[in-house]
Amino acid sequence: MKWDDIINSPFQRLMKDLDWKNKLMQDLDWKNKLMQDLDWKSKVMQDLDWKSKLYPSSGGLQQLEEQQRIWEVLRPYQTIQSHIDAMNNVRQQWEAVRGISLLSASAVEDYRVSFNKDYNLIPKTINSLLPGRLIGLEDLTERLSGIHRLEDDYKKIIDTCNIDYILPTQRVVSSIAGIAAACSFSAESNFNHISLCNSLSYQSYIEKQLKLIGRDDPNVAIRRAVVTELSGGLYESSETAAGLGLSSFYEDSVPSDEMFSVHSPNLYRVNNQHLAFLYRKAEGGDVDQSFYGSVPAQINQLGCSIVAKICSINELSCRKGSNAIFKYTNKSIMACSIIPTTIATTDSSFAEIIDYLYFLIYEGSGTASRLITVVDKDALLPLWWVKHLRLGFRHDIEHGKEKEIADKFIAIGNAYLSLIGVEKPRSQKDWVQAQLILYQHILLMLDDVHAKQ
């Protein structure tokens, strides 16, 4: 075998590995996304507000314990940074010697092995953040790699749209880190599964969109790319709402061992169905206006606003020296994620929405007992709708005296009549519309509560 062959075989393999991994690191920009953009001191410490939520009273021992918890959270991310620094160091050394013609095969292999060692330790470190194996985590990381490979066409198209955008892989990296942070704070696996399900649902949607972009008519591809980018905003809003619920958990919650099944969010899929007309060649409408005008997108934003308003009401109550109006349980924390990401397209999905509104607002406020200290009962009409609708879904209403049974049916019919103009939904459009109008009324009710505190 010729000397050139001895050198070139590992040399070419190293170059191929380095070029691909360099591209991956540049596109995902691990150093910026994990250490700067995510800004753990801001995201983890400020957003969750450790000092006020976990340690409302100051004390030397508590401050030491707090600092220890902070370092426990940050240590894995510092480990990731050290691996990135080591990889950069290997790359710099390689750039300095790669032009030497007599570089031995073993030396070339040493560079490749050294680079791979730190490269492979990064995902292992990320996985180590999670206490035990989480169902779906492997899927999430595999899809991330698949999405990255599809992003080239997407970038070329979205770059022509003259809009600010964030690559889907960057959004997903942020969500993986958020799941890790949630696990660092709590071993409640249900909460972590919620975040995983939302991320997997978003990734599944993105993967399909990027594949279609590569086959679309050029004009359709542009519209699909813009819809895909705007959908990332829904994803981030939903993750923020779920984070608000988790952060509130540490301040004032009633934890339990009760476990719940976690359904995959349908927000991204249903919203894309509502926007299918944008993917016709002859369509020339405004994509932004159509996107934000779609009912699923409106439901998502209203759902996120409901969660944020409840947290704001509790915060204001605590600042005034009173107890929180809404007490948090496992069910209500899950509601913070499910309410913005589930679109009611059937009676069963609408019933699930009603369940979590009931847990979060009615049960959370002590069966409304703490709300009626702020506003009159008449101002809580949307909450009574939720109560009546849940009665129809979860209880045997044909039990009791004849008049009582008749009154239950009338109350349920009146609730639907107030929402969609008929006593009973008859189509998918009716269920979605009922959810939209109910969210609008609940947010107005909470605005009133907040204003009168």
C-alpha positions in Angstrom: 0.0 0.0 0.0 1.3 3.4 -0.9 2.2 6.0 1.8 -0.4 8.4 0.4 -3.1 5.8 0.8 -2.1 5.3 4.4 -2.5 9.0 5.0 -5.4 9.8 2.9 -7.8 7.2 4.1 -8.0 8.4 7.7 -7.3 12.0 6.5 -10.4 12.0 4.3 -12.5 10.3 7.1 -11.4 12.9 9.5 -12.1 15.8 7.1 -15.6 14.4 6.5 -16.3 14.0 10.2 -15.0 17.4 11.0 -16.8 19.2 8.2 -20.2 17.6 9.2 -19.8 18.1 12.9 -18.5 21.7 12.3 -21.7 22.4 10.3 -23.9 20.8 12.9 -22.2 22.9 15.7 -22.5 26.1 13.7 -26.1 25.6 12.7 -27.3 24.5 16.1 -24.8 26.8 17.7 -24.6 24.8 20.9 -22.3 27.2 22.6 -24.7 30.1 22.1 -27.9 28.3 22.5 -27.0 26.3 25.6 -24.9 28.9 27.3 -25.9 32.4 26.1 -29.3 32.4 24.4 -30.8 30.2 27.0 -28.9 32.1 29.6 -29.5 29.7 32.4 -29.0 32.3 35.1 -31.9 34.2 33.5 -34.1 31.3 32.4 -33.7 29.2 35.5 -33.0 31.7 38.2 -34.9 34.7 37.2 -38.0 33.3 35.4 -38.5 30.7 38.1 -37.5 33.3 40.7 -35.8 31.0 43.2 -35.2 33.6 45.8 -38.8 34.7 46.1 -40.5 31.4 45.3 -38.3 28.8 47.1 -36.9 31.0 49.8 -39.3 33.8 50.7 -37.7 34.3 54.1 -34.0 35.1 54.2 -31.5 33.2 56.4 -27.9 32.2 56.2 -28.6 28.4 56.1 -31.3 28.8 53.5 -29.1 31.0 51.3 -26.3 28.4 51.4 -28.8 25.7 50.5 -30.2 27.9 47.7 -26.7 28.4 46.3 -26.0 24.7 46.5 -29.2 24.0 44.5 -28.2 26.6 41.9 -24.8 25.0 41.4 -26.3 21.5 41.1 -28.5 22.8 38.3 -25.7 24.7 36.5 -23.0 22.1 36.9 -24.0 19.8 33.9 -24.2 22.8 31.6 -20.7 23.8 32.7 -19.6 20.3 31.8 -21.2 20.7 28.3 -19.3 23.9 27.9 -16.0 22.2 28.8 -16.6 19.6 26.1 -17.3 22.3 23.5 -14.1 24.1 24.5 -12.1 20.9 24.2 -13.6 20.3 20.7 -12.7 23.8 19.6 -9.2 23.3 20.9 -8.8 20.1 18.8 -10.2 21.9 15.8 -7.7 24.7 16.2 -4.8 22.2 16.6 -6.0 20.4 13.5 -6.2 23.5 11.4 -2.6 24.3 12.4 -1.2 20.9 11.2 -3.5 19.7 8.5 -1.3 21.0 5.7 1.7 19.0 6.8 2.2 16.4 4.0 4.0 13.8 6.2 1.5 13.8 8.9 1.2 10.2 10.0 -2.0 8.1 9.8 -1.9 7.5 13.6 -1.7 11.3 14.2 -4.7 11.9 12.0 -6.6 9.2 13.8 -5.6 10.7 17.2 -7.2 14.0 16.2 -10.4 12.2 15.1 -10.6 10.2 18.3 -10.0 13.2 20.5 -12.7 15.2 18.7 -15.2 12.4 18.9 -14.6 11.8 22.6 -15.9 15.2 23.6 -18.5 15.3 20.8 -20.1 12.1 22.0 -20.0 13.1 25.7 -22.3 16.1 25.0 -25.5 14.1 24.4 -24.5 11.8 27.3 -24.3 14.8 29.6 -27.7 16.1 28.4 -29.2 12.6 29.1 -27.6 12.6 32.5 -29.6 15.6 33.5 -32.8 13.4 33.4 -33.5 11.3 36.5 -34.1 7.9 34.8 -35.2 7.2 31.3 -38.0 9.3 30.0 -40.3 7.8 27.4 -39.9 9.5 24.1 -36.5 11.2 24.9 -34.7 9.0 22.3 -37.4 9.9 19.7 -36.9 13.6 20.5 -33.1 13.5 19.9 -33.4 11.3 16.8 -36.0 13.7 15.3 -33.8 16.6 16.1 -31.1 15.1 13.9 -33.6 14.4 11.2 -34.9 17.9 11.2 -31.4 19.4 11.0 -30.7 17.5 7.8 -33.9 18.9 6.3 -33.2 22.5 7.2 -31.0 23.5 4.2 -33.9 24.0 1.8 -35.9 25.7 4.5 -33.1 28.2 5.2 -32.8 29.0 1.5 -36.5 29.8 1.2 -37.0 31.6 4.6 -34.0 33.8 3.9 -35.8 35.2 0.9 -38.8 36.3 3.0 -37.1 39.2 4.8 -38.3 38.2 8.2 -36.5 37.4 11.4 -36.6 33.7 12.1 -35.3 31.0 14.4 -34.4 27.6 13.0 -36.7 24.8 14.4 -33.7 22.9 15.7 -32.7 25.9 17.8 -36.2 26.0 19.3 -36.0 22.2 20.0 -32.6 22.5 21.7 -34.1 25.1 24.0 -37.0 22.8 24.8 -34.7 19.9 25.6 -32.8 22.1 28.0 -36.0 23.3 29.6 -37.1 19.7 30.2 -33.7 19.0 31.8 -34.2 22.1 34.1 -37.7 20.9 35.1 -36.2 17.5 36.0 -33.5 19.2 38.1 -36.2 20.8 40.1 -38.7 18.0 40.5 -38.9 14.2 40.0 -42.6 14.5 39.0 -42.3 12.5 35.8 -45.7 13.5 34.6 -44.6 17.1 34.2 -41.6 16.1 32.2 -43.7 13.8 30.0 -45.9 16.8 29.2 -42.9 18.8 27.9 -41.7 15.8 26.0 -45.1 15.3 24.3 -45.3 18.9 23.3 -41.8 18.9 21.9 -42.4 15.6 20.0 -45.6 16.9 18.6 -43.9 20.1 17.4 -41.0 18.2 15.9 -43.3 15.8 14.1 -45.1 18.7 12.6 -41.9 20.5 11.6 -40.5 17.3 10.0 -43.5 16.9 7.8 -43.5 20.6 6.9 -39.8 20.6 5.9 -40.2 17.5 3.7 -43.1 19.2 1.9 -41.2 22.4 1.4 -38.6 20.5 -0.6 -41.4 19.3 -3.0 -43.7 22.3 -3.1 -44.2 24.8 -5.9 -41.8 27.7 -5.2 -44.6 30.1 -4.2 -46.3 27.5 -2.0 -43.0 26.7 -0.4 -42.5 30.3 0.7 -46.0 30.4 2.3 -45.4 27.0 4.0 -42.0 28.2 5.3 -43.6 31.3 6.8 -46.4 29.2 8.4 -43.7 26.9 9.8 -41.8 29.9 11.3 -44.9 31.4 12.9 -45.8 28.0 14.4 -42.6 28.2 16.3 -44.0 31.2 18.1 -47.0 29.0 19.3 -44.6 26.4 20.5 -42.5 28.8 22.5 -45.7 30.5 24.0 -46.9 27.0 25.1 -43.6 26.1 26.7 -43.6 29.4 28.6 -47.1 28.7 29.9 -46.1 25.2 31.0 -43.0 26.8 32.7 -45.2 29.2 34.6 -47.2 26.3 36.0 -44.0 24.5 37.0 -42.5 27.5 38.6 -45.7 28.2 40.6 -45.6 24.6 41.8 -42.7 25.4 44.1 -44.3 28.4 45.6 -47.7 27.1 46.8 -48.7 23.6 45.7 -50.4 20.5 47.0 -48.3 17.7 45.5 -49.8 14.2 45.2 -48.8 10.8 43.9 -51.7 10.7 41.5 -50.6 9.9 37.9 -52.4 11.0 34.7 -52.2 9.9 31.1 -50.6 12.5 28.9 -52.1 13.0 25.5 -50.1 14.3 22.5 -51.0 18.0 21.8 -52.8 18.5 18.5 -52.3 22.2 18.2 -49.8 22.2 15.4 -51.6 19.6 13.3 -55.1 21.1 13.6 -53.8 24.6 13.0 -52.1 23.4 9.8 -55.4 21.9 8.7 -57.1 25.2 9.2 -54.4 26.9 7.0 -54.5 24.2 4.2 -55.9 26.8 1.8 -52.6 28.6 1.9 -50.9 25.7 0.2 -52.9 26.0 -3.0 -51.0 27.4 -6.0 -53.7 29.9 -6.8 -53.8 31.3 -3.2 -52.4 34.8 -2.7 -53.6 35.9 0.7 -51.7 37.4 3.5 -50.0 34.5 5.4 -49.5 36.4 8.7 -53.1 37.6 8.8 -54.4 34.1 8.0 -52.2 32.5 10.6 -53.0 34.7 13.5 -56.7 34.7 12.4 -57.0 31.0 12.6 -59.1 29.7 15.4 -56.4 27.2 16.8 -53.8 30.0 16.9 -56.3 32.2 18.8 -57.1 29.4 21.2 -53.4 28.9 21.9 -52.8 32.5 22.6 -55.9 32.8 24.8 -54.9 29.6 26.7 -51.4 31.0 27.3 -53.0 34.3 28.5 -55.3 32.5 30.9 -52.3 30.7 32.5 -50.3 33.9 32.7 -53.3 35.8 34.2 -53.8 33.2 36.9 -50.1 33.5 37.9 -50.4 37.3 37.9 -53.5 37.2 40.2 -51.6 34.9 42.6 -48.5 37.2 42.5 -50.5 40.3 43.2 -52.4 38.6 46.1 -49.1 37.5 47.7 -47.6 41.0 47.3 -50.5 42.3 49.3 -49.8 39.9 52.1 -52.7 37.6 51.3 -52.8 33.9 50.4 -52.7 32.8 46.8 -56.2 32.7 45.3 -55.4 29.6 43.1 -53.8 26.7 44.9 -51.8 24.4 42.6 -52.0 20.6 42.4 -50.6 18.1 40.0 -53.7 18.4 37.9 -53.7 22.2 37.7 -50.0 22.2 36.8 -50.7 19.8 34.0 -53.6 22.2 32.9 -51.1 24.9 32.3 -49.6 22.9 29.5 -52.8 21.2 28.2 -55.1 24.2 28.0 -52.9 26.1 25.4 -51.9 23.0 23.3 -55.1 21.0 23.0 -57.8 21.9 20.4 -61.2 20.5 21.0 -62.3 18.8 17.8 -64.6 16.2 19.4 -66.8 15.8 22.4 -64.0 13.8 24.2 -61.3 16.4 23.6 -63.7 19.2 24.7 -64.5 17.2 27.8 -60.7 17.0 28.6 -60.4 20.8 28.2 -63.4 21.3 30.5 -61.7 19.0 33.1 -58.5 21.0 33.2 -60.3 24.3 33.3 -62.3 22.9 36.2 -59.1 21.7 38.0 -57.2 24.9 37.4 -59.8 27.6 38.1 -62.7 26.1 40.0 -61.0 23.5 42.3 -57.9 25.7 42.4 -59.8 28.6 43.9 -61.4 26.4 46.6 -64.5 25.7 44.5 -64.6 29.5 43.7 -64.7 30.4 47.4 -61.6 32.6 47.2 -62.8 34.2 43.9 -66.1 35.4 45.4 -64.2 37.4 48.0 -63.0 39.5 45.1 -65.9 39.7 42.7 -69.6 38.9 42.8 -70.9 35.4 41.8 -72.5 36.9 38.7 -69.1 38.0 37.5 -68.0 34.3 37.5 -70.6 33.2 34.9 -68.0 31.5 32.6 -66.9 29.4 35.6 -70.4 28.3 36.2 -70.6 27.2 32.6 -67.5 25.1 33.1 -69.1 23.5 36.2 -72.3 22.7 34.4 -70.6 21.4 31.3 -68.4 19.1 33.4 -71.4 17.8 35.2 -72.8 16.7 31.8 -69.6 14.9 30.9 -68.5 13.3 34.1 -71.7 12.7 36.1 -74.9 10.8 35.8 -77.3 13.7 35.5 -80.3 11.5 35.2 -80.2 10.9 38.9 -82.5 12.6 41.4 -85.9 14.1 41.3 -87.5 14.9 37.9 -87.3 18.7 38.3 -83.6 18.4 39.4 -82.8 16.3 36.3 -84.6 18.8 34.1 -82.7 21.7 35.6 -79.4 20.0 35.0 -80.2 19.5 31.3 -81.3 23.1 31.0 -78.2 24.5 32.6 -76.0 22.5 30.3 -78.0 23.5 27.2 -77.9 27.2 28.3 -74.1 27.0 28.6 -73.7 25.8 25.1 -76.4 28.3 23.9 -74.3 31.1 25.4 -71.2 29.8 23.6 -72.3 28.8 20.2 -76.0 29.7 19.9 -77.3 26.1 20.0 -78.0 23.8 22.9 -75.6 21.1 21.7 -72.5 21.1 19.4 -73.1 19.0 16.3 -69.8 19.3 14.4 -66.0 19.8 14.8 -66.5 23.4 14.0 -69.0 23.7 16.9 -66.6 22.2 19.4 -63.7 24.4 18.3 -65.9 27.5 18.4 -67.2 26.6 21.8 -63.6 26.3 23.1 -62.6 29.7 21.6 -65.6 31.6 23.0 -65.2 29.9 26.4 -61.6 30.9 26.6 -62.5 34.5 25.7 -65.0 34.7 28.4 -62.7 33.1 31.0 -59.9 35.6 30.2 -62.3 38.5 30.6 -63.5 37.1 33.9 -59.9 36.8 35.1 -59.1 40.3 33.9 -62.0 41.5 36.1 -60.7 39.6 39.1 -57.3 41.0 38.6 -58.6 44.6 38.3 -60.7 44.3 41.5 -58.0 42.8 43.7 
